[in-house]
Amino acid sequence: MKNTLIPLDMLYFDRARKLVSMQLNVPPCKADPCPSYPSGAPALYVLELPAGTASKLGLTVGEQMTIDGDVGTVR
């Protein structure tokens, strides 16, 4: 990932906020062009977390993302 200093777990979610794909332990990009890490299935959202977080949380494809509280207006 360009301009990122730490490895990431990239979690891809569909319109229904179902986890459809994961790219785990994606390294920071050290030189252009940076590699891409696409979803393995159609996705609308991506959540980037520090590498290892998905494993610590025991996440698996098919899980539902829930958001507690008011998300607010997207600008």
PDB file of N, CA, C, O and CB in Angstrom:
ATOM      1  N   MET A   1       0.841  -1.180   0.000  1.00  0.00           N
ATOM      2  CA  MET A   1       0.000   0.000   0.000  1.00  0.00           C
ATOM      3  C   MET A   1       0.889   1.248   0.000  1.00  0.00           C
ATOM      4  O   MET A   1       1.758   1.401   0.858  1.00  0.00           O
ATOM      5  CB  MET A   1      -0.958  -0.004   1.223  1.00  0.00           C
ATOM      6  N   LYS A   2       0.664   2.118  -0.954  1.00  0.00           N
ATOM      7  CA  LYS A   2       1.452   3.337  -1.069  1.00  0.00           C
ATOM      8  C   LYS A   2       1.127   4.294   0.080  1.00  0.00           C
ATOM      9  O   LYS A   2      -0.027   4.428   0.486  1.00  0.00           O
ATOM     10  CB  LYS A   2       1.196   4.016  -2.424  1.00  0.00           C
ATOM     11  N   ASN A   3       2.161   4.951   0.591  1.00  0.00           N
ATOM     12  CA  ASN A   3       2.041   5.930   1.673  1.00  0.00           C
ATOM     13  C   ASN A   3       1.523   5.316   2.971  1.00  0.00           C
ATOM     14  O   ASN A   3       0.952   6.020   3.804  1.00  0.00           O
ATOM     15  CB  ASN A   3       1.126   7.055   1.246  1.00  0.00           C
ATOM     16  N   THR A   4       1.715   4.022   3.146  1.00  0.00           N
ATOM     17  CA  THR A   4       1.342   3.334   4.377  1.00  0.00           C
ATOM     18  C   THR A   4       2.625   2.800   5.007  1.00  0.00           C
ATOM     19  O   THR A   4       3.475   2.236   4.317  1.00  0.00           O
ATOM     20  CB  THR A   4       0.306   2.174   4.105  1.00  0.00           C
ATOM     21  N   LEU A   5       2.760   2.980   6.303  1.00  0.00           N
ATOM     22  CA  LEU A   5       4.003   2.613   6.976  1.00  0.00           C
ATOM     23  C   LEU A   5       3.981   1.220   7.581  1.00  0.00           C
ATOM     24  O   LEU A   5       5.033   0.683   7.927  1.00  0.00           O
ATOM     25  CB  LEU A   5       4.305   3.606   8.046  1.00  0.00           C
ATOM     26  N   ILE A   6       2.797   0.622   7.715  1.00  0.00           N
ATOM     27  CA  ILE A   6       2.678  -0.687   8.357  1.00  0.00           C
ATOM     28  C   ILE A   6       1.947  -1.656   7.436  1.00  0.00           C
ATOM     29  O   ILE A   6       1.179  -1.218   6.579  1.00  0.00           O
ATOM     30  CB  ILE A   6       1.941  -0.569   9.709  1.00  0.00           C
ATOM     31  N   PRO A   7       2.163  -2.959   7.588  1.00  0.00           N
ATOM     32  CA  PRO A   7       1.376  -3.933   6.833  1.00  0.00           C
ATOM     33  C   PRO A   7      -0.090  -3.867   7.258  1.00  0.00           C
ATOM     34  O   PRO A   7      -0.404  -3.529   8.399  1.00  0.00           O
ATOM     35  CB  PRO A   7       1.934  -5.363   7.037  1.00  0.00           C
ATOM     36  N   LEU A   8      -0.977  -4.195   6.326  1.00  0.00           N
ATOM     37  CA  LEU A   8      -2.416  -4.101   6.584  1.00  0.00           C
ATOM     38  C   LEU A   8      -3.150  -5.401   6.274  1.00  0.00           C
ATOM     39  O   LEU A   8      -2.710  -6.198   5.445  1.00  0.00           O
ATOM     40  CB  LEU A   8      -3.016  -2.975   5.768  1.00  0.00           C
ATOM     41  N   ASP A   9      -4.274  -5.600   6.954  1.00  0.00           N
ATOM     42  CA  ASP A   9      -5.287  -6.564   6.552  1.00  0.00           C
ATOM     43  C   ASP A   9      -6.361  -5.750   5.838  1.00  0.00           C
ATOM     44  O   ASP A   9      -6.861  -4.765   6.382  1.00  0.00           O
ATOM     45  CB  ASP A   9      -5.874  -7.384   7.793  1.00  0.00           C
ATOM     46  N   MET A  10      -6.716  -6.157   4.623  1.00  0.00           N
ATOM     47  CA  MET A  10      -7.738  -5.460   3.850  1.00  0.00           C
ATOM     48  C   MET A  10      -8.959  -6.354   3.770  1.00  0.00           C
ATOM     49  O   MET A  10      -8.893  -7.456   3.224  1.00  0.00           O
ATOM     50  CB  MET A  10      -7.223  -5.082   2.425  1.00  0.00           C
ATOM     51  N   LEU A  11     -10.074  -5.884   4.313  1.00  0.00           N
ATOM     52  CA  LEU A  11     -11.310  -6.660   4.365  1.00  0.00           C
ATOM     53  C   LEU A  11     -12.314  -6.037   3.409  1.00  0.00           C
ATOM     54  O   LEU A  11     -12.616  -4.848   3.513  1.00  0.00           O
ATOM     55  CB  LEU A  11     -11.883  -6.719   5.815  1.00  0.00           C
ATOM     56  N   TYR A  12     -12.827  -6.822   2.488  1.00  0.00           N
ATOM     57  CA  TYR A  12     -13.749  -6.338   1.464  1.00  0.00           C
ATOM     58  C   TYR A  12     -15.174  -6.798   1.779  1.00  0.00           C
ATOM     59  O   TYR A  12     -15.405  -7.968   2.082  1.00  0.00           O
ATOM     60  CB  TYR A  12     -13.318  -6.835   0.063  1.00  0.00           C
ATOM     61  N   PHE A  13     -16.119  -5.869   1.703  1.00  0.00           N
ATOM     62  CA  PHE A  13     -17.519  -6.130   2.027  1.00  0.00           C
ATOM     63  C   PHE A  13     -18.416  -5.776   0.850  1.00  0.00           C
ATOM     64  O   PHE A  13     -18.134  -4.841   0.101  1.00  0.00           O
ATOM     65  CB  PHE A  13     -17.942  -5.341   3.274  1.00  0.00           C
ATOM     66  N   ASP A  14     -19.493  -6.528   0.696  1.00  0.00           N
ATOM     67  CA  ASP A  14     -20.463  -6.229  -0.362  1.00  0.00           C
ATOM     68  C   ASP A  14     -21.489  -5.208   0.130  1.00  0.00           C
ATOM     69  O   ASP A  14     -21.386  -4.697   1.245  1.00  0.00           O
ATOM     70  CB  ASP A  14     -21.174  -7.522  -0.831  1.00  0.00           C
ATOM     71  N   ARG A  15     -22.467  -4.924  -0.706  1.00  0.00           N
ATOM     72  CA  ARG A  15     -23.496  -3.921  -0.396  1.00  0.00           C
ATOM     73  C   ARG A  15     -24.234  -4.237   0.905  1.00  0.00           C
ATOM     74  O   ARG A  15     -24.649  -3.324   1.619  1.00  0.00           O
ATOM     75  CB  ARG A  15     -24.499  -3.828  -1.543  1.00  0.00           C
ATOM     76  N   ALA A  16     -24.397  -5.518   1.212  1.00  0.00           N
ATOM     77  CA  ALA A  16     -25.099  -5.936   2.428  1.00  0.00           C
ATOM     78  C   ALA A  16     -24.160  -5.979   3.641  1.00  0.00           C
ATOM     79  O   ALA A  16     -24.550  -6.435   4.716  1.00  0.00           O
ATOM     80  CB  ALA A  16     -25.739  -7.312   2.216  1.00  0.00           C
ATOM     81  N   ARG A  17     -22.935  -5.506   3.463  1.00  0.00           N
ATOM     82  CA  ARG A  17     -21.895  -5.486   4.499  1.00  0.00           C
ATOM     83  C   ARG A  17     -21.472  -6.887   4.926  1.00  0.00           C
ATOM     84  O   ARG A  17     -21.099  -7.111   6.078  1.00  0.00           O
ATOM     85  CB  ARG A  17     -22.383  -4.712   5.712  1.00  0.00           C
ATOM     86  N   LYS A  18     -21.534  -7.827   3.986  1.00  0.00           N
ATOM     87  CA  LYS A  18     -21.046  -9.180   4.222  1.00  0.00           C
ATOM     88  C   LYS A  18     -19.597  -9.242   3.762  1.00  0.00           C
ATOM     89  O   LYS A  18     -19.263  -8.753   2.683  1.00  0.00           O
ATOM     90  CB  LYS A  18     -21.924 -10.245   3.479  1.00  0.00           C
ATOM     91  N   LEU A  19     -18.734  -9.841   4.580  1.00  0.00           N
ATOM     92  CA  LEU A  19     -17.324  -9.988   4.247  1.00  0.00           C
ATOM     93  C   LEU A  19     -17.192 -10.982   3.093  1.00  0.00           C
ATOM     94  O   LEU A  19     -17.535 -12.156   3.231  1.00  0.00           O
ATOM     95  CB  LEU A  19     -16.500 -10.455   5.487  1.00  0.00           C
ATOM     96  N   VAL A  20     -16.687 -10.493   1.946  1.00  0.00           N
ATOM     97  CA  VAL A  20     -16.625 -11.335   0.749  1.00  0.00           C
ATOM     98  C   VAL A  20     -15.205 -11.738   0.364  1.00  0.00           C
ATOM     99  O   VAL A  20     -15.015 -12.674  -0.414  1.00  0.00           O
ATOM    100  CB  VAL A  20     -17.265 -10.620  -0.404  1.00  0.00           C
ATOM    101  N   SER A  21     -14.203 -11.033   0.905  1.00  0.00           N
ATOM    102  CA  SER A  21     -12.821 -11.332   0.529  1.00  0.00           C
ATOM    103  C   SER A  21     -11.876 -10.655   1.521  1.00  0.00           C
ATOM    104  O   SER A  21     -12.215  -9.644   2.136  1.00  0.00           O
ATOM    105  CB  SER A  21     -12.524 -10.862  -0.932  1.00  0.00           C
ATOM    106  N   MET A  22     -10.685 -11.236   1.662  1.00  0.00           N
ATOM    107  CA  MET A  22      -9.673 -10.641   2.533  1.00  0.00           C
ATOM    108  C   MET A  22      -8.303 -10.725   1.863  1.00  0.00           C
ATOM    109  O   MET A  22      -7.962 -11.736   1.250  1.00  0.00           O
ATOM    110  CB  MET A  22      -9.648 -11.348   3.915  1.00  0.00           C
ATOM    111  N   GLN A  23      -7.542  -9.673   1.984  1.00  0.00           N
ATOM    112  CA  GLN A  23      -6.127  -9.668   1.622  1.00  0.00           C
ATOM    113  C   GLN A  23      -5.391  -9.401   2.933  1.00  0.00           C
ATOM    114  O   GLN A  23      -5.506  -8.315   3.502  1.00  0.00           O
ATOM    115  CB  GLN A  23      -5.781  -8.573   0.489  1.00  0.00           C
ATOM    116  N   LEU A  24      -4.634 -10.390   3.413  1.00  0.00           N
ATOM    117  CA  LEU A  24      -4.033 -10.292   4.730  1.00  0.00           C
ATOM    118  C   LEU A  24      -2.542  -9.990   4.646  1.00  0.00           C
ATOM    119  O   LEU A  24      -1.845 -10.446   3.739  1.00  0.00           O
ATOM    120  CB  LEU A  24      -4.261 -11.573   5.504  1.00  0.00           C
ATOM    121  N   ASN A  25      -2.073  -9.211   5.615  1.00  0.00           N
ATOM    122  CA  ASN A  25      -0.654  -8.869   5.739  1.00  0.00           C
ATOM    123  C   ASN A  25      -0.100  -8.229   4.466  1.00  0.00           C
ATOM    124  O   ASN A  25       0.974  -8.601   3.992  1.00  0.00           O
ATOM    125  CB  ASN A  25       0.152 -10.113   6.081  1.00  0.00           C
ATOM    126  N   VAL A  26      -0.833  -7.277   3.925  1.00  0.00           N
ATOM    127  CA  VAL A  26      -0.406  -6.547   2.725  1.00  0.00           C
ATOM    128  C   VAL A  26       0.744  -5.615   3.126  1.00  0.00           C
ATOM    129  O   VAL A  26       0.578  -4.765   4.001  1.00  0.00           O
ATOM    130  CB  VAL A  26      -1.609  -5.733   2.084  1.00  0.00           C
ATOM    131  N   PRO A  27       1.907  -5.774   2.488  1.00  0.00           N
ATOM    132  CA  PRO A  27       3.061  -4.964   2.884  1.00  0.00           C
ATOM    133  C   PRO A  27       2.979  -3.534   2.353  1.00  0.00           C
ATOM    134  O   PRO A  27       2.300  -3.266   1.361  1.00  0.00           O
ATOM    135  CB  PRO A  27       4.343  -5.617   2.396  1.00  0.00           C
ATOM    136  N   PRO A  28       3.688  -2.610   3.033  1.00  0.00           N
ATOM    137  CA  PRO A  28       3.787  -1.248   2.495  1.00  0.00           C
ATOM    138  C   PRO A  28       4.498  -1.282   1.139  1.00  0.00           C
ATOM    139  O   PRO A  28       5.334  -2.150   0.889  1.00  0.00           O
ATOM    140  CB  PRO A  28       4.545  -0.311   3.489  1.00  0.00           C
ATOM    141  N   CYS A  29       4.162  -0.347   0.287  1.00  0.00           N
ATOM    142  CA  CYS A  29       4.791  -0.245  -1.028  1.00  0.00           C
ATOM    143  C   CYS A  29       6.113   0.500  -0.877  1.00  0.00           C
ATOM    144  O   CYS A  29       6.166   1.586  -0.300  1.00  0.00           O
ATOM    145  CB  CYS A  29       3.853   0.479  -2.051  1.00  0.00           C
ATOM    146  N   LYS A  30       7.171  -0.095  -1.399  1.00  0.00           N
ATOM    147  CA  LYS A  30       8.491   0.527  -1.284  1.00  0.00           C
ATOM    148  C   LYS A  30       8.929   1.241  -2.560  1.00  0.00           C
ATOM    149  O   LYS A  30       9.841   2.067  -2.524  1.00  0.00           O
ATOM    150  CB  LYS A  30       9.515  -0.517  -0.918  1.00  0.00           C
ATOM    151  N   ALA A  31       8.280   0.927  -3.704  1.00  0.00           N
ATOM    152  CA  ALA A  31       8.661   1.565  -4.964  1.00  0.00           C
ATOM    153  C   ALA A  31       7.501   1.513  -5.946  1.00  0.00           C
ATOM    154  O   ALA A  31       6.724   0.558  -5.957  1.00  0.00           O
ATOM    155  CB  ALA A  31       9.908   0.885  -5.570  1.00  0.00           C
ATOM    156  N   ASP A  32       7.391   2.550  -6.768  1.00  0.00           N
ATOM    157  CA  ASP A  32       6.365   2.581  -7.814  1.00  0.00           C
ATOM    158  C   ASP A  32       6.797   1.696  -8.972  1.00  0.00           C
ATOM    159  O   ASP A  32       7.996   1.593  -9.232  1.00  0.00           O
ATOM    160  CB  ASP A  32       6.109   4.032  -8.302  1.00  0.00           C
ATOM    161  N   PRO A  33       5.896   1.067  -9.665  1.00  0.00           N
ATOM    162  CA  PRO A  33       4.469   1.041  -9.364  1.00  0.00           C
ATOM    163  C   PRO A  33       4.170   0.060  -8.231  1.00  0.00           C
ATOM    164  O   PRO A  33       4.806  -0.988  -8.114  1.00  0.00           O
ATOM    165  CB  PRO A  33       3.665   0.666 -10.618  1.00  0.00           C
ATOM    166  N   CYS A  34       3.209   0.413  -7.416  1.00  0.00           N
ATOM    167  CA  CYS A  34       2.802  -0.434  -6.303  1.00  0.00           C
ATOM    168  C   CYS A  34       1.895  -1.544  -6.816  1.00  0.00           C
ATOM    169  O   CYS A  34       1.090  -1.316  -7.719  1.00  0.00           O
ATOM    170  CB  CYS A  34       2.088   0.395  -5.210  1.00  0.00           C
ATOM    171  N   PRO A  35       2.017  -2.751  -6.249  1.00  0.00           N
ATOM    172  CA  PRO A  35       1.094  -3.816  -6.645  1.00  0.00           C
ATOM    173  C   PRO A  35      -0.311  -3.519  -6.147  1.00  0.00           C
ATOM    174  O   PRO A  35      -0.492  -2.778  -5.181  1.00  0.00           O
ATOM    175  CB  PRO A  35       1.571  -5.174  -6.108  1.00  0.00           C
ATOM    176  N   SER A  36      -1.299  -4.096  -6.807  1.00  0.00           N
ATOM    177  CA  SER A  36      -2.677  -3.928  -6.351  1.00  0.00           C
ATOM    178  C   SER A  36      -3.099  -5.189  -5.606  1.00  0.00           C
ATOM    179  O   SER A  36      -2.556  -6.272  -5.824  1.00  0.00           O
ATOM    180  CB  SER A  36      -3.641  -3.637  -7.548  1.00  0.00           C
ATOM    181  N   TYR A  37      -4.057  -5.028  -4.743  1.00  0.00           N
ATOM    182  CA  TYR A  37      -4.578  -6.121  -3.928  1.00  0.00           C
ATOM    183  C   TYR A  37      -6.107  -6.087  -4.034  1.00  0.00           C
ATOM    184  O   TYR A  37      -6.783  -5.640  -3.107  1.00  0.00           O
ATOM    185  CB  TYR A  37      -4.100  -6.002  -2.424  1.00  0.00           C
ATOM    186  N   PRO A  38      -6.648  -6.556  -5.156  1.00  0.00           N
ATOM    187  CA  PRO A  38      -8.099  -6.471  -5.379  1.00  0.00           C
ATOM    188  C   PRO A  38      -8.866  -7.502  -4.558  1.00  0.00           C
ATOM    189  O   PRO A  38      -8.303  -8.477  -4.058  1.00  0.00           O
ATOM    190  CB  PRO A  38      -8.414  -6.659  -6.860  1.00  0.00           C
ATOM    191  N   SER A  39     -10.141  -7.261  -4.438  1.00  0.00           N
ATOM    192  CA  SER A  39     -11.038  -8.212  -3.801  1.00  0.00           C
ATOM    193  C   SER A  39     -11.186  -9.431  -4.700  1.00  0.00           C
ATOM    194  O   SER A  39     -11.142  -9.319  -5.925  1.00  0.00           O
ATOM    195  CB  SER A  39     -12.418  -7.569  -3.507  1.00  0.00           C
ATOM    196  N   GLY A  40     -11.361 -10.588  -4.089  1.00  0.00           N
ATOM    197  CA  GLY A  40     -11.589 -11.809  -4.847  1.00  0.00           C
ATOM    198  C   GLY A  40     -13.042 -11.991  -5.250  1.00  0.00           C
ATOM    199  O   GLY A  40     -13.387 -12.965  -5.920  1.00  0.00           O
ATOM    200  N   ALA A  41     -13.903 -11.050  -4.841  1.00  0.00           N
ATOM    201  CA  ALA A  41     -15.331 -11.086  -5.159  1.00  0.00           C
ATOM    202  C   ALA A  41     -15.822  -9.650  -5.259  1.00  0.00           C
ATOM    203  O   ALA A  41     -15.169  -8.747  -4.736  1.00  0.00           O
ATOM    204  CB  ALA A  41     -16.144 -11.891  -4.080  1.00  0.00           C
ATOM    205  N   PRO A  42     -16.955  -9.411  -5.916  1.00  0.00           N
ATOM    206  CA  PRO A  42     -17.472  -8.041  -6.004  1.00  0.00           C
ATOM    207  C   PRO A  42     -17.656  -7.442  -4.602  1.00  0.00           C
ATOM    208  O   PRO A  42     -18.229  -8.069  -3.710  1.00  0.00           O
ATOM    209  CB  PRO A  42     -18.816  -8.019  -6.779  1.00  0.00           C
ATOM    210  N   ALA A  43     -17.156  -6.215  -4.435  1.00  0.00           N
ATOM    211  CA  ALA A  43     -17.209  -5.553  -3.132  1.00  0.00           C
ATOM    212  C   ALA A  43     -17.507  -4.068  -3.312  1.00  0.00           C
ATOM    213  O   ALA A  43     -17.199  -3.475  -4.346  1.00  0.00           O
ATOM    214  CB  ALA A  43     -15.882  -5.747  -2.364  1.00  0.00           C
ATOM    215  N   LEU A  44     -18.111  -3.488  -2.290  1.00  0.00           N
ATOM    216  CA  LEU A  44     -18.417  -2.065  -2.303  1.00  0.00           C
ATOM    217  C   LEU A  44     -17.571  -1.305  -1.281  1.00  0.00           C
ATOM    218  O   LEU A  44     -17.258  -0.130  -1.472  1.00  0.00           O
ATOM    219  CB  LEU A  44     -19.904  -1.843  -2.026  1.00  0.00           C
ATOM    220  N   TYR A  45     -17.206  -1.988  -0.197  1.00  0.00           N
ATOM    221  CA  TYR A  45     -16.470  -1.347   0.889  1.00  0.00           C
ATOM    222  C   TYR A  45     -15.179  -2.106   1.175  1.00  0.00           C
ATOM    223  O   TYR A  45     -15.092  -3.314   0.956  1.00  0.00           O
ATOM    224  CB  TYR A  45     -17.337  -1.266   2.159  1.00  0.00           C
ATOM    225  N   VAL A  46     -14.179  -1.377   1.667  1.00  0.00           N
ATOM    226  CA  VAL A  46     -12.959  -2.009   2.160  1.00  0.00           C
ATOM    227  C   VAL A  46     -12.627  -1.402   3.518  1.00  0.00           C
ATOM    228  O   VAL A  46     -12.714  -0.189   3.711  1.00  0.00           O
ATOM    229  CB  VAL A  46     -11.771  -1.827   1.153  1.00  0.00           C
ATOM    230  N   LEU A  47     -12.250  -2.257   4.442  1.00  0.00           N
ATOM    231  CA  LEU A  47     -11.832  -1.834   5.769  1.00  0.00           C
ATOM    232  C   LEU A  47     -10.376  -2.254   5.920  1.00  0.00           C
ATOM    233  O   LEU A  47     -10.051  -3.433   5.789  1.00  0.00           O
ATOM    234  CB  LEU A  47     -12.742  -2.456   6.901  1.00  0.00           C
ATOM    235  N   GLU A  48      -9.499  -1.289   6.197  1.00  0.00           N
ATOM    236  CA  GLU A  48      -8.077  -1.569   6.354  1.00  0.00           C
ATOM    237  C   GLU A  48      -7.739  -1.527   7.842  1.00  0.00           C
ATOM    238  O   GLU A  48      -8.039  -0.559   8.540  1.00  0.00           O
ATOM    239  CB  GLU A  48      -7.205  -0.548   5.550  1.00  0.00           C
ATOM    240  N   LEU A  49      -7.109  -2.604   8.305  1.00  0.00           N
ATOM    241  CA  LEU A  49      -6.741  -2.743   9.710  1.00  0.00           C
ATOM    242  C   LEU A  49      -5.265  -3.120   9.805  1.00  0.00           C
ATOM    243  O   LEU A  49      -4.708  -3.636   8.836  1.00  0.00           O
ATOM    244  CB  LEU A  49      -7.629  -3.807  10.417  1.00  0.00           C
ATOM    245  N   PRO A  50      -4.615  -2.877  10.946  1.00  0.00           N
ATOM    246  CA  PRO A  50      -3.235  -3.337  11.089  1.00  0.00           C
ATOM    247  C   PRO A  50      -3.144  -4.853  10.843  1.00  0.00           C
ATOM    248  O   PRO A  50      -4.016  -5.610  11.271  1.00  0.00           O
ATOM    249  CB  PRO A  50      -2.691  -2.984  12.499  1.00  0.00           C
ATOM    250  N   ALA A  51      -2.088  -5.282  10.156  1.00  0.00           N
ATOM    251  CA  ALA A  51      -1.916  -6.699   9.827  1.00  0.00           C
ATOM    252  C   ALA A  51      -2.013  -7.557  11.084  1.00  0.00           C
ATOM    253  O   ALA A  51      -1.484  -7.206  12.138  1.00  0.00           O
ATOM    254  CB  ALA A  51      -0.563  -6.932   9.128  1.00  0.00           C
ATOM    255  N   GLY A  52      -2.692  -8.677  10.951  1.00  0.00           N
ATOM    256  CA  GLY A  52      -2.869  -9.595  12.057  1.00  0.00           C
ATOM    257  C   GLY A  52      -4.176  -9.416  12.803  1.00  0.00           C
ATOM    258  O   GLY A  52      -4.571 -10.291  13.574  1.00  0.00           O
ATOM    259  N   THR A  53      -4.856  -8.297  12.587  1.00  0.00           N
ATOM    260  CA  THR A  53      -6.099  -8.012  13.301  1.00  0.00           C
ATOM    261  C   THR A  53      -7.201  -8.994  12.915  1.00  0.00           C
ATOM    262  O   THR A  53      -7.931  -9.473  13.782  1.00  0.00           O
ATOM    263  CB  THR A  53      -6.553  -6.581  13.022  1.00  0.00           C
ATOM    264  N   ALA A  54      -7.330  -9.297  11.631  1.00  0.00           N
ATOM    265  CA  ALA A  54      -8.392 -10.223  11.189  1.00  0.00           C
ATOM    266  C   ALA A  54      -8.212 -11.586  11.850  1.00  0.00           C
ATOM    267  O   ALA A  54      -9.188 -12.206  12.273  1.00  0.00           O
ATOM    268  CB  ALA A  54      -8.383 -10.375   9.640  1.00  0.00           C
ATOM    269  N   SER A  55      -6.983 -12.048  11.940  1.00  0.00           N
ATOM    270  CA  SER A  55      -6.710 -13.331  12.581  1.00  0.00           C
ATOM    271  C   SER A  55      -7.017 -13.286  14.076  1.00  0.00           C
ATOM    272  O   SER A  55      -7.624 -14.209  14.618  1.00  0.00           O
ATOM    273  CB  SER A  55      -5.253 -13.732  12.359  1.00  0.00           C
ATOM    274  N   LYS A  56      -6.598 -12.213  14.734  1.00  0.00           N
ATOM    275  CA  LYS A  56      -6.869 -12.061  16.171  1.00  0.00           C
ATOM    276  C   LYS A  56      -8.362 -12.049  16.463  1.00  0.00           C
ATOM    277  O   LYS A  56      -8.801 -12.555  17.496  1.00  0.00           O
ATOM    278  CB  LYS A  56      -6.231 -10.776  16.700  1.00  0.00           C
ATOM    279  N   LEU A  57      -9.150 -11.466  15.547  1.00  0.00           N
ATOM    280  CA  LEU A  57     -10.598 -11.400  15.725  1.00  0.00           C
ATOM    281  C   LEU A  57     -11.298 -12.670  15.231  1.00  0.00           C
ATOM    282  O   LEU A  57     -12.496 -12.842  15.455  1.00  0.00           O
ATOM    283  CB  LEU A  57     -11.154 -10.185  14.995  1.00  0.00           C
ATOM    284  N   GLY A  58     -10.559 -13.559  14.561  1.00  0.00           N
ATOM    285  CA  GLY A  58     -11.136 -14.794  14.043  1.00  0.00           C
ATOM    286  C   GLY A  58     -12.106 -14.567  12.901  1.00  0.00           C
ATOM    287  O   GLY A  58     -13.068 -15.319  12.745  1.00  0.00           O
ATOM    288  N   LEU A  59     -11.866 -13.534  12.095  1.00  0.00           N
ATOM    289  CA  LEU A  59     -12.785 -13.205  11.001  1.00  0.00           C
ATOM    290  C   LEU A  59     -12.696 -14.211   9.867  1.00  0.00           C
ATOM    291  O   LEU A  59     -11.616 -14.703   9.539  1.00  0.00           O
ATOM    292  CB  LEU A  59     -12.496 -11.809  10.471  1.00  0.00           C
ATOM    293  N   THR A  60     -13.841 -14.511   9.273  1.00  0.00           N
ATOM    294  CA  THR A  60     -13.918 -15.405   8.120  1.00  0.00           C
ATOM    295  C   THR A  60     -14.877 -14.819   7.096  1.00  0.00           C
ATOM    296  O   THR A  60     -15.784 -14.057   7.431  1.00  0.00           O
ATOM    297  CB  THR A  60     -14.371 -16.828   8.545  1.00  0.00           C
ATOM    298  N   VAL A  61     -14.657 -15.189   5.847  1.00  0.00           N
ATOM    299  CA  VAL A  61     -15.542 -14.744   4.766  1.00  0.00           C
ATOM    300  C   VAL A  61     -16.968 -15.179   5.096  1.00  0.00           C
ATOM    301  O   VAL A  61     -17.199 -16.298   5.555  1.00  0.00           O
ATOM    302  CB  VAL A  61     -15.085 -15.324   3.380  1.00  0.00           C
ATOM    303  N   GLY A  62     -17.912 -14.282   4.855  1.00  0.00           N
ATOM    304  CA  GLY A  62     -19.324 -14.550   5.114  1.00  0.00           C
ATOM    305  C   GLY A  62     -19.844 -13.832   6.347  1.00  0.00           C
ATOM    306  O   GLY A  62     -21.054 -13.729   6.550  1.00  0.00           O
ATOM    307  N   GLU A  63     -18.929 -13.335   7.171  1.00  0.00           N
ATOM    308  CA  GLU A  63     -19.365 -12.629   8.377  1.00  0.00           C
ATOM    309  C   GLU A  63     -19.984 -11.288   8.012  1.00  0.00           C
ATOM    310  O   GLU A  63     -19.679 -10.712   6.968  1.00  0.00           O
ATOM    311  CB  GLU A  63     -18.184 -12.425   9.345  1.00  0.00           C
ATOM    312  N   GLN A  64     -20.845 -10.806   8.873  1.00  0.00           N
ATOM    313  CA  GLN A  64     -21.558  -9.552   8.677  1.00  0.00           C
ATOM    314  C   GLN A  64     -20.862  -8.438   9.460  1.00  0.00           C
ATOM    315  O   GLN A  64     -20.521  -8.614  10.630  1.00  0.00           O
ATOM    316  CB  GLN A  64     -23.039  -9.687   9.114  1.00  0.00           C
ATOM    317  N   MET A  65     -20.653  -7.287   8.808  1.00  0.00           N
ATOM    318  CA  MET A  65     -20.119  -6.122   9.502  1.00  0.00           C
ATOM    319  C   MET A  65     -21.290  -5.335  10.086  1.00  0.00           C
ATOM    320  O   MET A  65     -22.247  -5.021   9.378  1.00  0.00           O
ATOM    321  CB  MET A  65     -19.261  -5.230   8.540  1.00  0.00           C
ATOM    322  N   THR A  66     -21.212  -5.023  11.358  1.00  0.00           N
ATOM    323  CA  THR A  66     -22.220  -4.187  11.982  1.00  0.00           C
ATOM    324  C   THR A  66     -21.568  -2.902  12.456  1.00  0.00           C
ATOM    325  O   THR A  66     -20.399  -2.885  12.841  1.00  0.00           O
ATOM    326  CB  THR A  66     -22.909  -4.922  13.152  1.00  0.00           C
ATOM    327  N   ILE A  67     -22.327  -1.845  12.421  1.00  0.00           N
ATOM    328  CA  ILE A  67     -21.837  -0.539  12.860  1.00  0.00           C
ATOM    329  C   ILE A  67     -22.767  -0.065  13.950  1.00  0.00           C
ATOM    330  O   ILE A  67     -23.963   0.116  13.722  1.00  0.00           O
ATOM    331  CB  ILE A  67     -21.764   0.495  11.676  1.00  0.00           C
ATOM    332  N   ASP A  68     -22.219   0.139  15.139  1.00  0.00           N
ATOM    333  CA  ASP A  68     -22.995   0.634  16.257  1.00  0.00           C
ATOM    334  C   ASP A  68     -22.934   2.151  16.303  1.00  0.00           C
ATOM    335  O   ASP A  68     -21.896   2.744  16.007  1.00  0.00           O
ATOM    336  CB  ASP A  68     -22.494   0.035  17.569  1.00  0.00           C
ATOM    337  N   GLY A  69     -24.029   2.774  16.667  1.00  0.00           N
ATOM    338  CA  GLY A  69     -24.061   4.228  16.791  1.00  0.00           C
ATOM    339  C   GLY A  69     -24.398   4.905  15.486  1.00  0.00           C
ATOM    340  O   GLY A  69     -24.698   4.244  14.492  1.00  0.00           O
ATOM    341  N   ASP A  70     -24.350   6.212  15.487  1.00  0.00           N
ATOM    342  CA  ASP A  70     -24.676   7.037  14.328  1.00  0.00           C
ATOM    343  C   ASP A  70     -23.452   7.156  13.428  1.00  0.00           C
ATOM    344  O   ASP A  70     -22.407   7.644  13.858  1.00  0.00           O
ATOM    345  CB  ASP A  70     -25.171   8.438  14.767  1.00  0.00           C
ATOM    346  N   VAL A  71     -23.579   6.721  12.209  1.00  0.00           N
ATOM    347  CA  VAL A  71     -22.473   6.796  11.256  1.00  0.00           C
ATOM    348  C   VAL A  71     -22.254   8.237  10.801  1.00  0.00           C
ATOM    349  O   VAL A  71     -21.120   8.638  10.539  1.00  0.00           O
ATOM    350  CB  VAL A  71     -22.743   5.887  10.040  1.00  0.00           C
ATOM    351  N   GLY A  72     -23.325   9.014  10.708  1.00  0.00           N
ATOM    352  CA  GLY A  72     -23.206  10.396  10.296  1.00  0.00           C
ATOM    353  C   GLY A  72     -23.261  10.540   8.786  1.00  0.00           C
ATOM    354  O   GLY A  72     -23.391   9.552   8.065  1.00  0.00           O
ATOM    355  N   THR A  73     -23.162  11.760   8.316  1.00  0.00           N
ATOM    356  CA  THR A  73     -23.253  12.084   6.913  1.00  0.00           C
ATOM    357  C   THR A  73     -21.871  11.948   6.261  1.00  0.00           C
ATOM    358  O   THR A  73     -20.874  12.431   6.798  1.00  0.00           O
ATOM    359  CB  THR A  73     -23.818  13.507   6.722  1.00  0.00           C
ATOM    360  N   VAL A  74     -21.824  11.304   5.126  1.00  0.00           N
ATOM    361  CA  VAL A  74     -20.594  11.203   4.363  1.00  0.00           C
ATOM    362  C   VAL A  74     -20.428  12.470   3.553  1.00  0.00           C
ATOM    363  O   VAL A  74     -21.364  12.909   2.886  1.00  0.00           O
ATOM    364  CB  VAL A  74     -20.596   9.955   3.450  1.00  0.00           C
ATOM    365  N   ARG A  75     -19.255  13.059   3.604  1.00  0.00           N
ATOM    366  CA  ARG A  75     -18.999  14.312   2.877  1.00  0.00           C
ATOM    367  C   ARG A  75     -17.915  14.127   1.877  1.00  0.00           C
ATOM    368  O   ARG A  75     -17.559  15.070   1.170  1.00  0.00           O
ATOM    369  CB  ARG A  75     -18.631  15.433   3.823  1.00  0.00           C
TER     370      ARG A  75
END
